[in-house]
Amino acid sequence: MAGQVKAPVPKLVDVARWLWITSACVGVVRFVAQLFDREMLIAEARRQNPALGQDQIDAGVNGGIMFGLLIAVTILVAYTRLANTMARGRNWARIVLTVLGAASVAFGLFRLVAWASGIAAGLGVAMSPVDLGVTFVTTVLDAIAIVLMYRVSAHFRKRVTVDSASPRS
């Protein structure tokens, strides 16, 4: 319908959209920073495969970095598209973001509790202050985004009503 005016995105939904995108950006930036710690990647490859030569280790690390960058871009694009689709009132995108966000919040809380209780250290898992900070920030951003999406449920019902009322070809 060419003359149809789109309803504005409610403020809380728009804030939720930007929280999802920000959370994805923070996580991806941290992931990419870890990818560029080449010395750590080489040491880990050497620890896992001590029989490999330096050329093989270098090739494996280079391939891993390229694959990691591809994954990072894919995640960022997926979260951005889901957040924008959710903001347009698509309930299915809100549900997908809720599932992903709930898993992220649960995992984040697990990491923070494991660190605070000393369980992580007891298992030999080292968590840097940067990792803990990123975990805390993304956990909070995702939790707030979930809450905000459900504060304006009428935005999603209105969209469903408009979709179901439109003629089908």
N, C-alpha and C positions, 0 to 999 in steps of 0.2 A: 504494500500500500504506500504509494508515493507521497501522499499528503498527510500521512500519519505522523503525529508529533510524539517523540519518545519521552517517557516520563523521566525526570531527573533521578539520578542515583541518590538514595538517602545517604546522609552524611556518615552514619555509622557503618554502612556497607562500604562506602568509599574508603573510610579509614581501615576497615578490615582488609580490603583489597591491598592497600599499601603496606599493611603489616605483613601480609603473606609474602609480598614481593621483597620487602626488606629482610624478612627472616630467611628467605631463600638466598638472597644476595650475601648475607652475613655467613651463612653456612658454606656457600660456594667459595667465597673469598678465603675462608679458613682452609677449605679442602685444597684449593689451588696453591695456597701458601705451603701446605704440607707436600704437595707434589713437587714444588721447586726446592725442597730440601734434599738435593741430589745425594749428598753424602750419607744421609740417613737411609735413603732408598738403596744405595749401593751396599751399605753395611748390612741391611736386612736381606738383600738378595744374596750376598756372600754368606750370611749366616744360614740361610735356608738351603743354599746349593753350593757347598764349599768346593765341589769338583769343577765348577764352571770357570772358564778363563775370563780375563778382564774384558775382552771383546764381546763375549756372550753376555756378561753382566751388563755392560754398557748398552747393548742392543735391547736387552730385556727391560732395563730401566727406561730407556727412550720410548719403547713401545708402551710401557705402562703409563708414562707421563702423557703421551698422546691420547691413549684410551681414557685416562682420567679426565683430561680436558674435554673430550667429547662427552663424557658422562656429565661433567659439570655444566656445560652449555645446555645439554638436553634437560637437565633438572631445572635450570633457571628458566628456560623457555616454557617447560611444562607448567611450573608454578605460576608464571606470569600469565599464561593463557587461561589456566584454571581460575585465577583470581579475577581476571577481566571478564570471563564468562559468568562467574558468580555475580559480579557487580551488575551485569546486564539482567540479572534476575533468574538465571537458570538454577533450579533447585538441585539438579544432578551434580553440578559443579560444587555447590555448597556441601553436598553429602560427601563427595570425593575429598574435598579439602578438610572436612571434619574428620574423616577416617585417617587421612595422612597426618593431620595436625594432632589428633589424639595419640597416634603411635609416636609421633615426635615428642609430645609432652610426656608420655609414659617413659620413653627411653631417656629423655633428659632428666626426669625426676629420678629414675633408676641410677643414672650416672652420678648425679649430685649426691644422692643418699649413699651410694657405694663409696664415694670419695669421703664424705663427711663421717661415715661410720668406720672408716679404715679398712673396709672389706677390699676395696680396690688395691690398696697398698699391700694387704696380706696376700693377694693373688698375684702380686708382681706387676700390676697394671699401673703405669705412671701416667698421671694427668697433669699437664702443665697448667699454670694459671690462665694462659690464653685459652686453652681448651675448655677449662671450667667456665671462663667468662663467656665464651661463645655458646656453650651449652646452656648457661643460665639465660642469656639474652634470647636465644631462639626459643627456648621453652616458654618464657614469658610472652614473647611476641605471638607465638602460635596459640597459647591459651587465651590471650586477649582477643585475637582475631576470631577464634571459634565463638566466644561469647558475643562479640559484636554482630557476627553474622546472624545469630538467632534472636537478637534484640529487635530486628526489623523483619520479622517473618512475613508481614503483609507484602513486602516488596516481591517476595518469591511467589506468594499466592496470586498476586495481581498478574504476574508474568504468566503463570500457568493458565489463568482465566483468559488472558488475551490469546494465548496460543490455542486453547481449546475452542475459542469462539471464532477463530479465523477459518475461512473456508479452505478445504483441502483440495489439492489438485490431483 
